[in-house]
Amino acid sequence: MKKWLLGLMMLVFVLALAACNSNDESDGNETDGNNNQNEQTEDENTNNDASGEKTVIKFAAQNDNTPATQKVIDAFNNSQDKYVVEWVEMTNDSAQMHDQLLNSLSSESSEYDVISMDVVWAGEFAGAGFLEPIDMMMDEAGLKADDFNQGSMVSGNYKGIQYTLPFFPDLGLLYFRSDIVSEEDAQKLISGDYTYEDLAAMAEKYTGENDTKYGFVYQSNQYEGLTVNLAEFTDQFSNIEEGLQTMYEYTAADWTPENILTFTEGETHTAFENGDAVFARNWPYMYGRIMNPETEATVTPEQVGIAPLPNGGAVGGWLLGISKFSENKEGAWEFLSFLAGEEGQKIMSTEGGYLPGYTPLMDNEEVLGSNDLLSFEGFQNALNSTIARPVSSNYSETSDTIQINAHKYLSSGSGLEEAVQAIEEALAE
């Protein structure tokens, strides 16, 4: 009886031990199963690449009324078999697009890989940690910063680190009446080798000729345009006091409209197109207006000359960057470098009339033939001498401070020291 009981106890012990071993093996098998599943997923990804299935790169960019953006995407997609770019079309409302991108990036979403951004957003997004640095990528690809539009590159450089390449630049230009300004003065302007003092002397000299009323018109209202113009007068805020003083002298001059402090781009192009001004500071779009018969401009394209501004024109336009939260950074860089490089920029220029951010294309005959402005020597000089607005992680507040204090000083001619100090403090933040 005792033997029988002892045998029964041993049997129970063996069965319990077997059950424990079975559970241990089951746990181990589950882990192995997960590992095998991960390995299988990796193998599937490898097989997908081998079978021609491409990794999707999401490109967040504004709508394009020309065929250029779609054509450059198609060219990239047809150029290789590893990635395929999908264009996420954003609104053309800049403020809405900014907020949409900001909401996505703030949530650390990976929904976008490459993003198009206004030049003034780059510092904000980089400062917040939303953009991937591209210095090392550029080095490995053999891309040199000097091959890209200077002002655009500075706009995307935050605290010495490069975060963007140009998508398409815009820039401030000096327009002048070529039928009024002497050939000698015109050549001086076109070369860019002149100062704001020289321009003031010419404005005074030519005002009144051919029924003109004003020597020079520009943007001086309290809005973003004032920040842009002040960047130009102060040589990229390198000499704020002298730039403000010069701007006030222009404001008070007899050859400047009495309401110049209310001028935006609209008032500027109206004054020049109607034949009221000898000189005007504006963006390239104004030449397109003069070329368009529907504008009914008094001034004809044959009466218009174009030159760089004395310290260079502030850059506008758009930049390209890689989201810090992209899960496909290698592919994002492949597309970004293609779009910003020679082939992509040539397509953007020839198919859409955009200004090339890749400067060697300025010698390309197809590109030169795609945009009338590019035939102007003065325009090419302007494109090679662009400057940047402040690069700030809090650009809106910085620009607001500049506008408020500059406009207050320009309205009265007093409070120069206070204006300079406030602007310097804003730029230092």
Secondary structure, DSSP 8 states (H G I E B T S, - for coil): -HHHHHHHHHHHHHHHHHHHHHHHHHHHHHHHHHHHHHHHHHHHHHHHHHHT--EEEEEEEE--SSSHHHHHHHHHHHH-SSEEEEEEEE-S-HHHHHHHHHHHHHTT--S-SEEEEETTTHHHHHHTT-B---HHHHHHHT--GGGB-HHHHHHTEETTEE--EEEEEEE-EEEEETTTS-HHHHHHHHHT---HHHHHHHHHHHTTGGG--EEEE---SSSHHHHHHHHHHTTTTTSHHHHHHHHHHHHHSTTS-TTGGG--HHHHHHHHHTT-EEEEEE-THHHHHHH-GGG--SS-GGGEEEE--TT--BEEEEEEEEBTT-S-HHHHHHHHHHHHSHHHHHHHHHHH----SBGGGGG-HHHHTT-GGGG-HHHHHHHTT-B-----TTHHHHHHHHHHHHHHHHHHS--HHHHHHHHHHHHH-
